[in-house]
Amino acid sequence: MFKAVPSSYLVPHDSSFDLEKALTVIEDRPKKKALKKALQQEVQRLHDLQRVFYAHDRHSLLLVFQAMDAAGKDSTIRSVMSGINPAGCQVFSFKKPSSKELDHDFLWRTNCCMPERGRIGIFNRSYYEEVLVVRVHPEYLKYQRLPNSLNLETLWSERLESINDMEKHMARNGTVIVKFWLNVSMQEQKRRFLSRLNEPEKNWKFAVGDVVERGHWDDYMKAYQEALNATSTPSAPWYAIPADNKPYMRLTVARIIRQTLESLSLNYPRVDSKEQARFDEMRQLLENE
């Protein structure tokens, strides 16, 4: 089974993660130009690794991205995965559940989107919304038509337990799970919201509800801390990535994904001797045409 790649941003597996000590920015970091150059190198390496990963066809890779609004999930996915062959990658963004999805358990809609062997699946938000947004807004539970015996005192710990069970099951069956929490500060989020409001070409990114949710910041941080502590495991680790500086964040995410793929000891499938002999026959037939 896959083991978490060591990193200073790895959320410990002993529930000791302290969100208040988690960094949102690294002061002593390379210049922007150097960060971009390093990212290009990582993207090329990811391109090469993904080709072998697809051919190897023994694992699937699930990348989960969670963050507060304006942390940079979309741009990070776009930048880091820019060299990946689209045939071997799929991205899903999970927003407000549909009526069909609400008729199932909270893991159903994401379980339907898990990546096949050989493919990389990316979740832009995920099943963790059910212990983050829904926890901050328990009034959303009324739309889920849960049993009347619902107990809010135990619901969140039960859902976290269900998530752990599901991730453990996926890992046992070959899915490598890597989860990124892009940790943006409240001050940087404010700056990015104002940029979206003040620059016309960014207006489309802004939603009034984003500022409303900002008013629940402390509740979200509490929910994140509990979720990360409960579900960062060796086979499904969380990485808390400083997100105030986007080039640094993207490079850090790319490196962790690259190191994860390298840890799998991937190789192209070998052809057995019998089939190799047939290949030799086909080669001779083609050459003699």
LINFEN-V354659 format. One record per run of one state. SS is the DSSP state (H for helix, E for strand, L for the rest). FROM is the first residue (numbers start at 0). TO is the last residue. If there is no record, write none. Layout:
{{SS FROM TO} {SS FROM TO}}
This chain:
{{L 0 8} {E 9 9} {L 10 17} {H 18 20} {L 21 30} {H 31 55} {L 56 58} {E 59 66} {L 67 71} {H 72 79} {L 80 84} {H 85 87} {E 88 92} {L 93 97} {H 98 101} {L 102 106} {H 107 110} {L 111 118} {E 119 123} {L 124 125} {H 126 130} {L 131 131} {H 132 135} {L 136 136} {H 137 143} {L 144 150} {H 151 171} {L 172 173} {E 174 182} {L 183 184} {H 185 197} {L 198 198} {H 199 204} {L 205 206} {H 207 213} {L 214 215} {H 216 230} {L 231 231} {E 232 232} {L 233 234} {E 235 241} {L 242 244} {H 245 261} {L 262 271} {H 272 286} {L 287 288}}
